[in-house]
Amino acid sequence: MSRILPGSALVGGIALDLKRKYSVATKTYISEGKDGYEVFSQCPVLVPEEGGAVIPTAVRNHFRKLEILHLL
């Protein structure tokens, strides 16, 4: 948790509880501990790479949903 400044990261508008565990979505590269994120290499993988959406597709789908809901 040394990389997180208290109050700097929010989940649903609420600051992270540094004593709680969270699930995080990230690329395989990061989950394998690359770029200095060694902590992720110790975490279980909940959805294998081939089971998840391609990130650009997930982002595009998110914005399409916003358009449908007229929030964009």
Buried (B, 14 or more C-beta within 10 A) or exposed (E): EEEEEEEEEEEEEEEBEEEEEEEEEEEEEBBBBEEEBEEBEEBEEEEEEEEBEEEEEEEEEEEEEEEEEEEE
